[in-house]
């Protein structure tokens, strides 16, 4: 993605916000908003990851068949990937601090957060599927995971497009 990518929409949307702020103030506010979003996502991801990491120490964990074990490990990987990616904007800020590249920092942070949102969404779908598989069975897990995946597509992909294109 170049600078004319959806990340550039961050600046376009803010420019139309009607706020009386300089470009630097705008980018500072956007960076603060981005960090707040990271904090919210980090907490939820840590809770799910913590739940997943306790499972191997439960007595019923040995009852997992190969499919459930693979699903479990995929969920652990999703949690780890999301957690690692959430560190990237902060690491970039530390590395680029004082270099006057806040535009690039905000744009790249925006792109990373979009990826993290999808990873967390997949993590929620996968973890829910694992729980339903253990409690009710494989068919029920597939039904619930499919319904959640469709819902995820609707709220993370379709709904933002609908809101963006809706006339006031």
ZADO-1210 file (C-alpha; in nm, 4 decimals, padded with zeros to 6 digits):
<atoms>
<atom x="00.0000" y="00.0000" z="00.0000" code="UNK" pos="1"/>
<atom x="00.1247" y="00.3430" z="-00.0897" code="UNK" pos="2"/>
<atom x="00.0530" y="00.6695" z="00.0799" code="UNK" pos="3"/>
<atom x="-00.2681" y="00.6973" z="-00.1256" code="UNK" pos="4"/>
<atom x="-00.3972" y="00.3844" z="00.0472" code="UNK" pos="5"/>
<atom x="-00.6811" y="00.3630" z="00.2994" code="UNK" pos="6"/>
<atom x="-00.4300" y="00.4805" z="00.5600" code="UNK" pos="7"/>
<atom x="-00.4314" y="00.8172" z="00.3841" code="UNK" pos="8"/>
<atom x="-00.8050" y="00.8278" z="00.4530" code="UNK" pos="9"/>
<atom x="-00.7091" y="00.9023" z="00.8141" code="UNK" pos="10"/>
<atom x="-00.5944" y="01.2471" z="00.7033" code="UNK" pos="11"/>
<atom x="-00.8849" y="01.3008" z="00.4640" code="UNK" pos="12"/>
<atom x="-01.1453" y="01.2212" z="00.7284" code="UNK" pos="13"/>
<atom x="-00.9781" y="01.4451" z="00.9840" code="UNK" pos="14"/>
<atom x="-00.9457" y="01.7284" z="00.7325" code="UNK" pos="15"/>
<atom x="-01.3247" y="01.7217" z="00.6931" code="UNK" pos="16"/>
<atom x="-01.3864" y="01.7087" z="01.0678" code="UNK" pos="17"/>
<atom x="-01.4478" y="02.0801" z="01.1098" code="UNK" pos="18"/>
<atom x="-01.1926" y="02.1023" z="01.3894" code="UNK" pos="19"/>
<atom x="-00.9777" y="02.4100" z="01.4259" code="UNK" pos="20"/>
<atom x="-00.6388" y="02.2426" z="01.4562" code="UNK" pos="21"/>
<atom x="-00.3069" y="02.2455" z="01.2769" code="UNK" pos="22"/>
<atom x="-00.1893" y="01.9385" z="01.0851" code="UNK" pos="23"/>
<atom x="00.0522" y="01.8614" z="01.3710" code="UNK" pos="24"/>
<atom x="-00.2274" y="01.8876" z="01.6280" code="UNK" pos="25"/>
<atom x="-00.4425" y="01.6687" z="01.4077" code="UNK" pos="26"/>
<atom x="-00.1742" y="01.4007" z="01.3804" code="UNK" pos="27"/>
<atom x="-00.1058" y="01.4164" z="01.7562" code="UNK" pos="28"/>
<atom x="-00.4774" y="01.3625" z="01.8241" code="UNK" pos="29"/>
<atom x="-00.4928" y="01.0785" z="01.5722" code="UNK" pos="30"/>
<atom x="-00.1885" y="00.9152" z="01.7319" code="UNK" pos="31"/>
<atom x="-00.3473" y="00.9463" z="02.0771" code="UNK" pos="32"/>
<atom x="-00.6690" y="00.7916" z="01.9421" code="UNK" pos="33"/>
<atom x="-00.4699" y="00.5081" z="01.7871" code="UNK" pos="34"/>
<atom x="-00.2914" y="00.4369" z="02.1158" code="UNK" pos="35"/>
<atom x="-00.6229" y="00.4341" z="02.3034" code="UNK" pos="36"/>
<atom x="-00.7617" y="00.1816" z="02.0540" code="UNK" pos="37"/>
<atom x="-00.4505" y="-00.0302" z="02.1059" code="UNK" pos="38"/>
<atom x="-00.5069" y="-00.0270" z="02.4818" code="UNK" pos="39"/>
<atom x="-00.8654" y="-00.1483" z="02.4424" code="UNK" pos="40"/>
<atom x="-00.7691" y="-00.4264" z="02.2017" code="UNK" pos="41"/>
<atom x="-00.4700" y="-00.5291" z="02.4095" code="UNK" pos="42"/>
<atom x="-00.6811" y="-00.5914" z="02.7191" code="UNK" pos="43"/>
<atom x="-00.9282" y="-00.8155" z="02.5382" code="UNK" pos="44"/>
<atom x="-00.6544" y="-01.0043" z="02.3592" code="UNK" pos="45"/>
<atom x="-00.4631" y="-01.0602" z="02.6832" code="UNK" pos="46"/>
<atom x="-00.7750" y="-01.2001" z="02.8513" code="UNK" pos="47"/>
<atom x="-00.8382" y="-01.4462" z="02.5680" code="UNK" pos="48"/>
<atom x="-00.4691" y="-01.5389" z="02.5474" code="UNK" pos="49"/>
<atom x="-00.4578" y="-01.5948" z="02.9224" code="UNK" pos="50"/>
<atom x="-00.7636" y="-01.8190" z="02.8996" code="UNK" pos="51"/>
<atom x="-00.6045" y="-02.0186" z="02.6171" code="UNK" pos="52"/>
<atom x="-00.2736" y="-02.0563" z="02.7978" code="UNK" pos="53"/>
<atom x="-00.4436" y="-02.2112" z="03.1014" code="UNK" pos="54"/>
<atom x="-00.6211" y="-02.4816" z="02.8995" code="UNK" pos="55"/>
<atom x="-00.3331" y="-02.7302" z="02.8685" code="UNK" pos="56"/>
<atom x="-00.3237" y="-02.7462" z="03.2490" code="UNK" pos="57"/>
<atom x="-00.6890" y="-02.8550" z="03.2716" code="UNK" pos="58"/>
<atom x="-00.7709" y="-03.2233" z="03.3028" code="UNK" pos="59"/>
<atom x="-01.0102" y="-03.2268" z="03.0029" code="UNK" pos="60"/>
<atom x="-00.7420" y="-03.0893" z="02.7701" code="UNK" pos="61"/>
<atom x="-00.6227" y="-03.4451" z="02.7059" code="UNK" pos="62"/>
<atom x="-00.9685" y="-03.5187" z="02.5588" code="UNK" pos="63"/>
<atom x="-00.9053" y="-03.2896" z="02.2610" code="UNK" pos="64"/>
<atom x="-00.8904" y="-03.4766" z="01.9336" code="UNK" pos="65"/>
<atom x="-00.6455" y="-03.3769" z="01.6599" code="UNK" pos="66"/>
<atom x="-00.8847" y="-03.1220" z="01.5040" code="UNK" pos="67"/>
<atom x="-00.9537" y="-02.9504" z="01.8365" code="UNK" pos="68"/>
<atom x="-00.5823" y="-02.9522" z="01.9200" code="UNK" pos="69"/>
<atom x="-00.5029" y="-02.7840" z="01.5873" code="UNK" pos="70"/>
<atom x="-00.7804" y="-02.5294" z="01.6474" code="UNK" pos="71"/>
<atom x="-00.6396" y="-02.4622" z="01.9936" code="UNK" pos="72"/>
<atom x="-00.2864" y="-02.4098" z="01.8596" code="UNK" pos="73"/>
<atom x="-00.4157" y="-02.1833" z="01.5804" code="UNK" pos="74"/>
<atom x="-00.5908" y="-01.9730" z="01.8439" code="UNK" pos="75"/>
<atom x="-00.2721" y="-01.9477" z="02.0485" code="UNK" pos="76"/>
<atom x="-00.0863" y="-01.8358" z="01.7340" code="UNK" pos="77"/>
<atom x="-00.3552" y="-01.5770" z="01.6530" code="UNK" pos="78"/>
<atom x="-00.3310" y="-01.4381" z="02.0072" code="UNK" pos="79"/>
<atom x="00.0480" y="-01.4241" z="01.9841" code="UNK" pos="80"/>
<atom x="00.0427" y="-01.2583" z="01.6403" code="UNK" pos="81"/>
<atom x="-00.2124" y="-00.9983" z="01.7506" code="UNK" pos="82"/>
<atom x="-00.0134" y="-00.9244" z="02.0650" code="UNK" pos="83"/>
<atom x="00.3119" y="-00.8894" z="01.8700" code="UNK" pos="84"/>
<atom x="00.1559" y="-00.6629" z="01.6083" code="UNK" pos="85"/>
<atom x="00.0124" y="-00.4386" z="01.8803" code="UNK" pos="86"/>
<atom x="00.3692" y="-00.3715" z="01.9884" code="UNK" pos="87"/>
<atom x="00.4758" y="-00.2463" z="01.6443" code="UNK" pos="88"/>
<atom x="00.3247" y="00.1067" z="01.6585" code="UNK" pos="89"/>
<atom x="00.4814" y="00.1669" z="01.9976" code="UNK" pos="90"/>
<atom x="00.8185" y="00.0319" z="01.8827" code="UNK" pos="91"/>
<atom x="00.7982" y="00.2491" z="01.5710" code="UNK" pos="92"/>
<atom x="00.7186" y="00.5534" z="01.7817" code="UNK" pos="93"/>
<atom x="01.0219" y="00.4850" z="02.0011" code="UNK" pos="94"/>
<atom x="01.2440" y="00.4454" z="01.6948" code="UNK" pos="95"/>
<atom x="01.1059" y="00.7431" z="01.5015" code="UNK" pos="96"/>
<atom x="01.0547" y="00.9792" z="01.7959" code="UNK" pos="97"/>
<atom x="01.1649" y="01.3317" z="01.7144" code="UNK" pos="98"/>
<atom x="01.2209" y="01.2680" z="01.3426" code="UNK" pos="99"/>
<atom x="00.9092" y="01.4638" z="01.2361" code="UNK" pos="100"/>
<atom x="00.7478" y="01.1704" z="01.0559" code="UNK" pos="101"/>
<atom x="00.4175" y="01.1628" z="01.2478" code="UNK" pos="102"/>
<atom x="00.2220" y="01.1407" z="00.9181" code="UNK" pos="103"/>
<atom x="00.3953" y="00.8126" z="00.8315" code="UNK" pos="104"/>
<atom x="00.3687" y="00.6909" z="01.1897" code="UNK" pos="105"/>
<atom x="-00.0082" y="00.7514" z="01.2035" code="UNK" pos="106"/>
<atom x="-00.0626" y="00.5957" z="00.8579" code="UNK" pos="107"/>
<atom x="00.1409" y="00.2838" z="00.9369" code="UNK" pos="108"/>
<atom x="-00.0179" y="00.2511" z="01.2812" code="UNK" pos="109"/>
<atom x="-00.3589" y="00.2728" z="01.1144" code="UNK" pos="110"/>
<atom x="-00.2681" y="-00.0129" z="00.8781" code="UNK" pos="111"/>
<atom x="-00.1353" y="-00.2277" z="01.1606" code="UNK" pos="112"/>
<atom x="-00.4482" y="-00.1736" z="01.3689" code="UNK" pos="113"/>
<atom x="-00.6658" y="-00.2824" z="01.0773" code="UNK" pos="114"/>
<atom x="-00.4726" y="-00.6118" z="01.0623" code="UNK" pos="115"/>
<atom x="-00.4928" y="-00.6529" z="01.4405" code="UNK" pos="116"/>
<atom x="-00.8707" y="-00.6041" z="01.4310" code="UNK" pos="117"/>
<atom x="-00.9034" y="-00.8954" z="01.1899" code="UNK" pos="118"/>
<atom x="-00.6662" y="-01.1139" z="01.3917" code="UNK" pos="119"/>
<atom x="-00.8645" y="-01.0484" z="01.7083" code="UNK" pos="120"/>
<atom x="-01.1874" y="-01.1169" z="01.5223" code="UNK" pos="121"/>
<atom x="-01.0511" y="-01.4501" z="01.4005" code="UNK" pos="122"/>
<atom x="-00.9273" y="-01.5232" z="01.7518" code="UNK" pos="123"/>
<atom x="-01.2771" y="-01.4671" z="01.8922" code="UNK" pos="124"/>
<atom x="-01.4282" y="-01.6918" z="01.6242" code="UNK" pos="125"/>
<atom x="-01.1704" y="-01.9648" z="01.6833" code="UNK" pos="126"/>
<atom x="-01.1881" y="-01.9530" z="02.0613" code="UNK" pos="127"/>
<atom x="-01.5674" y="-01.9636" z="02.0542" code="UNK" pos="128"/>
<atom x="-01.5519" y="-02.2588" z="01.8151" code="UNK" pos="129"/>
<atom x="-01.3139" y="-02.4406" z="02.0489" code="UNK" pos="130"/>
<atom x="-01.5424" y="-02.3873" z="02.3476" code="UNK" pos="131"/>
<atom x="-01.8539" y="-02.4978" z="02.1562" code="UNK" pos="132"/>
<atom x="-01.6655" y="-02.8006" z="02.0256" code="UNK" pos="133"/>
<atom x="-01.5762" y="-02.9076" z="02.3792" code="UNK" pos="134"/>
<atom x="-01.9149" y="-02.8321" z="02.5343" code="UNK" pos="135"/>
<atom x="-02.1684" y="-02.9232" z="02.2632" code="UNK" pos="136"/>
<atom x="-01.9854" y="-03.0884" z="01.9744" code="UNK" pos="137"/>
<atom x="-01.8239" y="-03.0333" z="01.6381" code="UNK" pos="138"/>
<atom x="-02.1391" y="-02.9581" z="01.4362" code="UNK" pos="139"/>
<atom x="-02.2517" y="-02.6919" z="01.6821" code="UNK" pos="140"/>
<atom x="-01.9014" y="-02.5441" z="01.6839" code="UNK" pos="141"/>
<atom x="-01.9018" y="-02.5193" z="01.3040" code="UNK" pos="142"/>
<atom x="-02.2462" y="-02.3556" z="01.3014" code="UNK" pos="143"/>
<atom x="-02.1513" y="-02.0980" z="01.5661" code="UNK" pos="144"/>
<atom x="-01.8098" y="-02.0284" z="01.4117" code="UNK" pos="145"/>
<atom x="-01.9684" y="-01.9775" z="01.0681" code="UNK" pos="146"/>
<atom x="-02.2327" y="-01.7423" z="01.2103" code="UNK" pos="147"/>
<atom x="-01.9659" y="-01.5460" z="01.3980" code="UNK" pos="148"/>
<atom x="-01.7438" y="-01.5277" z="01.0893" code="UNK" pos="149"/>
<atom x="-02.0334" y="-01.3888" z="00.8834" code="UNK" pos="150"/>
<atom x="-02.1068" y="-01.1394" z="01.1616" code="UNK" pos="151"/>
<atom x="-01.7381" y="-01.0434" z="01.1716" code="UNK" pos="152"/>
<atom x="-01.7368" y="-00.9789" z="00.7967" code="UNK" pos="153"/>
<atom x="-02.0484" y="-00.7668" z="00.8352" code="UNK" pos="154"/>
<atom x="-01.9219" y="-00.5498" z="01.1200" code="UNK" pos="155"/>
<atom x="-01.5567" y="-00.5169" z="01.0190" code="UNK" pos="156"/>
<atom x="-01.5932" y="-00.4950" z="00.6411" code="UNK" pos="157"/>
<atom x="-01.9472" y="-00.4180" z="00.5250" code="UNK" pos="158"/>
<atom x="-02.0689" y="-00.1849" z="00.8006" code="UNK" pos="159"/>
<atom x="-01.7787" y="00.0644" z="00.7806" code="UNK" pos="160"/>
<atom x="-01.8281" y="00.0863" z="00.4020" code="UNK" pos="161"/>
<atom x="-02.1989" y="00.1480" z="00.4551" code="UNK" pos="162"/>
<atom x="-02.1314" y="00.4238" z="00.7094" code="UNK" pos="163"/>
<atom x="-01.8643" y="00.5809" z="00.4901" code="UNK" pos="164"/>
<atom x="-02.0848" y="00.5956" z="00.1825" code="UNK" pos="165"/>
<atom x="-02.4057" y="00.7028" z="00.3612" code="UNK" pos="166"/>
<atom x="-02.5105" y="01.0613" z="00.2916" code="UNK" pos="167"/>
<atom x="-02.5791" y="01.2801" z="00.5944" code="UNK" pos="168"/>
</atoms>
